[in-house]
């Protein structure tokens, strides 16, 4: 069967924003330019070499109706939540948290000589799972398969499947069928990858530059590109290597009502969430200890 290589539908320049208690982020999804790429609600690139850009962190705050994925490139982030989870994730580690019906958590980047660098992605949950019990997956770098392709690329598989039956460690999210790859393509090399034609997909380029799509559009980091229709993607390099996230998922085709860290299907559900916060019934038990 003949494959259709996806073309580039849009190129997004990240917006600068302050989040949490004053963390400087570069936001590519969740802006007026690209508000939502079903099922993806937000993509932030956080951190930097200057501690003032990240040390204030993300103190205790609530979530409902989404999955948050934190992927650390450099430094250390300390996590604590109302499920009783507490610990730190470092270089190459992933925190995959399903907020479901409600969770409170904090993420506090630690000041280190190497600085801090990473990504946070928000993935929508379908209406049938928005009020599911929350859960948390702490995935260490050593658990993430690293594959060398025959064409010279290196692929870290956080979620989903890469050719040859290699699977990432994230499991249990059948509705969205997410795929999350960290891809490095060395100079004068090529990367091909099949993606279901029913999935939306994007790439966030954060190091180097490459030629993306059949037309060879040059994309330099930091930039996000939205892939158009098709069932495969292609990236080539010249004298520079390129590193990028390749993320895809099955769109939910459901109404989205969002208010800060809450994403539901109706405004009435948002109002109910806010009422629960006011009454102190948002979660049944808080186990975070100061």
C-alpha positions as CSV (number, residue, x, y, z in Angstrom):
1,X,0.0,0.0,0.0
2,X,1.3,3.4,-0.9
3,X,2.0,5.8,1.9
4,X,1.2,9.5,2.0
5,X,3.9,11.6,3.6
6,X,2.4,14.4,5.7
7,X,3.1,17.9,4.7
8,X,3.5,20.8,7.1
9,X,0.2,22.5,7.9
10,X,1.5,25.2,10.2
11,X,4.7,26.5,11.8
12,X,4.3,28.0,15.3
13,X,6.7,30.4,17.0
14,X,6.6,29.8,20.8
15,X,5.1,32.5,23.0
16,X,6.9,33.7,26.1
17,X,4.8,33.4,29.3
18,X,5.1,33.2,33.0
19,X,3.5,30.3,34.8
20,X,3.3,28.9,38.3
21,X,5.0,31.2,40.8
22,X,7.0,32.9,38.0
23,X,8.6,30.2,35.7
24,X,9.5,31.5,32.3
25,X,8.1,29.2,29.6
26,X,8.0,29.1,25.8
27,X,4.4,28.0,24.9
28,X,3.5,26.5,21.5
29,X,0.1,24.9,22.2
30,X,-2.4,26.8,24.3
31,X,-2.0,30.2,22.7
32,X,-4.1,32.5,20.4
33,X,-2.0,31.2,17.5
34,X,-2.7,27.5,18.3
35,X,-5.2,27.1,21.1
36,X,-5.9,23.3,20.8
37,X,-4.7,20.4,18.6
38,X,-7.1,17.7,19.6
39,X,-6.4,15.9,21.9
40,X,-3.4,18.2,23.0
41,X,-4.2,21.2,25.1
42,X,-0.9,22.8,26.0
43,X,2.9,22.4,25.3
44,X,5.3,24.4,27.5
45,X,9.1,24.4,27.2
46,X,10.4,25.5,30.6
47,X,13.7,26.2,32.4
48,X,16.9,27.8,31.4
49,X,20.5,28.5,32.6
50,X,19.4,31.4,34.9
51,X,17.8,30.2,38.2
52,X,15.5,33.2,38.2
53,X,13.8,31.7,35.1
54,X,12.6,28.6,37.0
55,X,13.4,28.4,40.7
56,X,10.0,29.8,41.8
57,X,8.5,26.6,40.4
58,X,4.9,25.4,40.4
59,X,3.6,25.4,44.0
60,X,0.6,23.3,45.0
61,X,-2.2,23.6,42.4
62,X,-5.2,21.5,41.2
63,X,-6.0,19.7,38.0
64,X,-9.1,17.9,36.7
65,X,-9.9,16.2,33.4
66,X,-6.5,16.0,31.8
67,X,-3.2,14.1,31.7
68,X,0.0,16.1,32.3
69,X,3.3,14.8,31.0
70,X,6.6,16.3,32.3
71,X,9.7,15.3,30.5
72,X,13.0,16.6,32.0
73,X,16.0,17.3,29.7
74,X,18.3,18.8,32.2
75,X,18.3,19.4,36.0
76,X,15.9,18.0,38.6
77,X,12.2,18.6,39.4
78,X,10.7,17.7,42.7
79,X,7.1,16.4,42.7
80,X,4.6,15.9,45.5
81,X,0.8,15.2,45.2
82,X,-2.4,14.3,47.1
83,X,-2.0,10.6,46.2
84,X,1.0,10.5,48.5
85,X,3.6,10.4,45.7
86,X,6.8,12.3,46.4
87,X,10.2,12.3,44.7
88,X,12.4,13.9,42.1
89,X,12.8,13.3,38.4
90,X,16.0,14.1,36.6
91,X,17.6,14.1,33.2
92,X,15.6,11.8,30.8
93,X,12.9,11.0,33.3
94,X,9.2,11.4,32.7
95,X,6.2,12.1,35.0
96,X,2.9,11.0,33.5
97,X,0.0,12.1,35.7
98,X,-3.6,11.5,35.1
99,X,-5.6,14.0,37.1
100,X,-9.0,12.4,36.4
101,X,-11.6,13.7,38.9
102,X,-9.1,15.8,40.8
103,X,-5.6,16.0,42.2
104,X,-3.4,18.6,43.9
105,X,0.3,18.6,43.1
106,X,3.4,20.7,43.0
107,X,6.4,20.6,40.7
108,X,9.5,22.5,42.0
109,X,12.6,22.7,39.7
110,X,15.7,22.5,41.8
111,X,18.6,25.0,41.3
112,X,21.6,23.0,40.0
113,X,24.8,24.1,38.2
114,X,23.6,22.6,35.0
115,X,20.4,24.6,35.0
116,X,16.9,23.3,34.2
117,X,15.2,22.3,31.0
118,X,12.1,20.3,30.1
119,X,8.7,20.1,28.6
120,X,5.1,19.9,29.9
121,X,2.4,18.5,27.7
122,X,-1.4,18.5,28.5
123,X,-3.4,15.7,27.0
124,X,-7.2,15.8,27.1
125,X,-9.3,13.0,28.6
126,X,-12.5,11.9,27.0
127,X,-15.8,12.6,28.8
128,X,-16.1,9.0,29.9
129,X,-12.7,9.2,31.8
130,X,-12.7,12.8,33.1
131,X,-13.9,11.7,36.5
132,X,-11.8,8.6,36.8
133,X,-9.6,8.1,39.9
134,X,-6.3,10.0,39.5
135,X,-3.0,8.1,39.0
136,X,0.7,8.8,38.6
137,X,3.5,7.1,36.6
138,X,7.1,7.9,37.5
139,X,9.2,6.7,34.6
140,X,12.9,6.7,34.9
141,X,15.3,7.3,31.9
142,X,16.6,3.8,32.0
143,X,13.1,2.4,31.4
144,X,12.7,4.4,28.2
145,X,13.8,2.3,25.1
146,X,16.4,4.0,22.9
147,X,16.4,2.7,19.3
148,X,18.9,3.3,16.6
149,X,17.2,3.3,13.2
150,X,18.8,1.8,10.1
151,X,19.0,5.3,8.7
152,X,21.0,6.7,11.6
153,X,18.4,8.4,13.8
154,X,18.1,7.8,17.6
155,X,14.6,7.5,19.0
156,X,13.6,7.5,22.7
157,X,10.1,6.0,23.0
158,X,8.2,7.5,25.9
159,X,4.8,6.4,24.7
160,X,3.5,4.4,21.8
161,X,5.3,2.2,19.3
162,X,8.2,2.5,17.0
163,X,8.8,0.3,14.0
164,X,9.8,-3.3,14.9
165,X,7.4,-3.6,17.8
166,X,9.4,-1.4,20.3
167,X,7.0,0.1,22.9
168,X,7.3,2.9,25.3
169,X,6.7,2.4,29.1
170,X,3.5,4.4,29.3
171,X,0.4,2.3,29.3
172,X,-3.3,2.4,30.0
173,X,-4.6,5.4,27.8
174,X,-6.5,3.6,25.1
175,X,-8.9,6.4,24.1
176,X,-6.1,8.8,22.9
177,X,-3.6,6.2,21.8
178,X,-0.7,8.7,22.4
179,X,2.7,8.4,20.8
180,X,5.5,10.5,22.3
181,X,9.0,10.2,20.7
182,X,12.2,12.1,21.3
183,X,14.1,12.0,18.0
184,X,17.7,12.9,17.2
185,X,18.7,12.9,13.5
186,X,22.5,13.3,12.9
187,X,23.9,15.3,10.0
188,X,23.3,14.1,6.5
189,X,20.7,11.5,7.6
190,X,17.0,10.8,7.2
191,X,14.1,9.8,9.5
192,X,10.9,8.2,8.4
193,X,8.1,7.1,10.7
194,X,4.6,5.8,10.2
195,X,1.7,7.6,12.0
196,X,-1.9,6.5,11.9
197,X,-3.8,8.6,9.4
198,X,-6.5,9.1,12.0
199,X,-4.2,10.8,14.4
200,X,-3.3,14.5,14.8
201,X,0.5,15.1,15.1
202,X,3.0,17.7,15.8
203,X,6.8,18.1,16.2
204,X,8.5,20.5,18.5
205,X,12.1,21.2,17.3
206,X,14.3,22.3,20.2
207,X,17.9,21.7,19.0
208,X,19.5,22.3,15.6
209,X,17.6,22.4,12.4
210,X,16.2,20.0,9.8
211,X,14.2,19.7,6.6
212,X,10.7,18.6,7.4
213,X,8.1,17.0,5.1
214,X,8.3,16.1,1.4
215,X,8.9,19.8,0.5
216,X,12.0,20.0,2.8
217,X,10.8,23.0,4.8
218,X,13.7,24.1,7.1
219,X,12.6,24.3,10.7
220,X,15.0,25.7,13.4
221,X,14.6,25.3,17.2
222,X,12.6,26.4,19.0
223,X,9.7,26.0,16.7
224,X,6.6,23.8,16.6
225,X,5.2,22.4,13.4
226,X,1.7,20.8,12.9
227,X,1.7,17.9,10.5
228,X,-1.1,17.7,7.9
229,X,-3.0,14.6,6.7
230,X,-1.1,11.5,5.8
231,X,0.3,8.3,7.3
232,X,4.0,9.0,7.6
233,X,6.4,11.8,8.4
234,X,9.9,12.5,6.9
235,X,12.8,14.5,8.2
236,X,16.2,15.1,6.6
237,X,19.3,16.9,7.8
238,X,22.2,18.7,6.1
239,X,25.3,19.7,8.0
240,X,23.4,20.2,11.3
241,X,21.8,17.6,13.5
242,X,18.2,18.1,14.7
243,X,16.4,17.0,17.8
244,X,12.6,17.2,18.2
245,X,9.6,15.7,19.9
246,X,7.2,13.8,17.7
247,X,3.8,13.5,19.4
248,X,0.6,12.2,18.0
249,X,-2.8,11.1,19.3
250,X,-6.3,10.2,18.3
251,X,-8.6,13.2,18.4
252,X,-11.6,13.0,20.7
253,X,-14.0,15.3,18.7
254,X,-15.7,16.4,22.0
255,X,-16.5,19.9,23.2
256,X,-13.8,21.5,25.3
257,X,-14.6,23.8,28.3
258,X,-11.4,25.0,30.0
259,X,-10.6,27.2,32.9
260,X,-7.0,27.3,33.9
261,X,-6.0,23.8,35.1
262,X,-9.4,22.3,34.6
263,X,-10.6,20.9,31.3
264,X,-14.2,19.5,31.0
265,X,-16.9,19.3,28.3
266,X,-19.3,21.9,29.5
267,X,-19.3,25.2,31.3
268,X,-21.6,23.7,34.0
269,X,-18.9,21.1,34.8
270,X,-16.4,23.9,35.2
271,X,-18.7,25.7,37.6
272,X,-19.2,22.5,39.5
273,X,-15.4,22.1,39.8
274,X,-15.0,25.7,41.1
275,X,-17.9,25.1,43.6
276,X,-16.1,22.0,44.9
277,X,-12.9,24.0,45.4
278,X,-14.8,26.7,47.3
279,X,-16.5,24.0,49.6
280,X,-13.3,22.0,50.1
281,X,-14.8,18.9,48.4
282,X,-12.6,18.9,45.3
283,X,-10.7,15.9,46.5
284,X,-11.7,13.5,49.3
285,X,-8.3,13.4,51.1
286,X,-5.1,15.4,51.0
287,X,-2.0,13.5,52.1
288,X,0.6,16.2,51.3
289,X,2.4,17.0,54.5
290,X,4.4,20.3,55.1
